[in-house]
C-alpha cells in the first residue's frame, strides 16, 4: 500500500502543478476531479488494486494528497468529511 500512496502523491503534485484552479475552488472539488484519473492509474499500475472497490481507491488517493504535503491531514479529512486511516 505505501507504494500506491507514493504513486498517488506523485500524481497529485503533477496534477496541482498542471491545472490551475481559482482560489475559491474547494479542496473537495479538486480531490474529486483528481480521483477519476488517479484511480485508473492505480488500477493500471498496481495489480492488487485492479479490482479494488472505489472506496479503497479513493482512500489511497486521499492518503496520497496528504502525503504530498500540499495539504494537512486535517484539511484532507475536512474535505472528505471522513478520517484518514493511520497507515503512515
N, C-alpha and C positions, 0 to 999 in steps of 0.2 A: 504493500500500500504506500509506503514512503516514496517509491519511485513514481507512482501515479500522481501523488500530491506534488512532487517536484515538477513533473511534467505540466500539471495544471498551473502551477505558479509561473513557470517559464512562459507558457502560452498567455496567461493573464497579463504579464508585463508587456509582451508583444502587442496584445490587444489594446491595452491602455495607451501605449505609445503610438499606435497606428490610427486609432479612432479618437477623435476629439469630441467629447460631449460638452454641452453647455453646463455651467456650474450648477444649475438648478435641477439637472437630471439626477435622480436618486441612485444611490448605490444598488438598491433593489432592482431597478430597471437595468442598470449596467450588468449586474450579475445574470439576470435573465437573458439579456442579449448575448452575453458571452457563453452561457451554459450550453446552447444548442451545438455550436461547432466544437466546444470543448468536450462535451460528452461523446461526440462522434470520434474525435481524436483519441480519447481514452479507449474507446472500444476498438479502434483500429490499431492501437499501439500496445495494448495490454490484453493478452488472451484471456486472463482471468476476469476481465471486465466486459468481455464481448457480450455476454447475456445478463449482465448485472441489471438490477432494477434501476429505474430512473432516480429514485430517492438516494440510492447509494452513490450513483454517479454525480448527482448534484452535490452531495456532501463532500465528495473528493474535490469537486470544483471549488466549493466554498472554502475548504481547508487550504487549497492552493492559493486562493486570493489572500487569505490571512497570512500564509507562509511567505508570500511575495513581498510583504512588508508595506504594501501601498495603503493598507487599512488595518486598523487594530482588530483584535478578536471581538471586542465589544461592538465595533462598527459593523462587522460582518454579521454577528449574531442579531443585532438590531434590524439590519436589512432583511435578514431571513425570517425574523420572528421566531427563532429557534436557537438552541445552544449547539455549539460545535462539540464533537466528541473529543476527549483527551487522548489524542493519538500522538501528538508531537511532544 
